[in-house]
């Protein structure tokens, strides 16, 4: 998957890639929840 002209993101294969995606999704959801709570106050 290409982003822009010279940045290319290659998905990791196998178990490490799967774990990395799961960890990334968990961290992203936590960060989004904190940011939304700060904005709502």
BELWO-V306993 format. One record per residue. N is the residue number from 1. RES is the residue in three letters. OMEGA is omega as a letter, one per 30 degrees, with the letter a starting at -180 (NA if undefined). Layout:
BEGIN
n->N res->RES omega->OMEGA
n->N res->RES omega->OMEGA
END
This chain:
BEGIN
n->1 res->UNK omega->a
n->2 res->UNK omega->l
n->3 res->UNK omega->a
n->4 res->UNK omega->a
n->5 res->UNK omega->a
n->6 res->UNK omega->l
n->7 res->UNK omega->l
n->8 res->UNK omega->a
n->9 res->UNK omega->l
n->10 res->UNK omega->l
n->11 res->UNK omega->l
n->12 res->UNK omega->a
n->13 res->UNK omega->l
n->14 res->UNK omega->a
n->15 res->UNK omega->a
n->16 res->UNK omega->l
n->17 res->UNK omega->l
n->18 res->UNK omega->l
n->19 res->UNK omega->l
n->20 res->UNK omega->l
n->21 res->UNK omega->l
n->22 res->UNK omega->l
n->23 res->UNK omega->a
n->24 res->UNK omega->a
n->25 res->UNK omega->l
n->26 res->UNK omega->a
n->27 res->UNK omega->a
n->28 res->UNK omega->a
n->29 res->UNK omega->l
n->30 res->UNK omega->a
n->31 res->UNK omega->l
n->32 res->UNK omega->l
n->33 res->UNK omega->l
n->34 res->UNK omega->a
n->35 res->UNK omega->l
n->36 res->UNK omega->l
n->37 res->UNK omega->l
n->38 res->UNK omega->a
n->39 res->UNK omega->a
n->40 res->UNK omega->a
n->41 res->UNK omega->NA
END
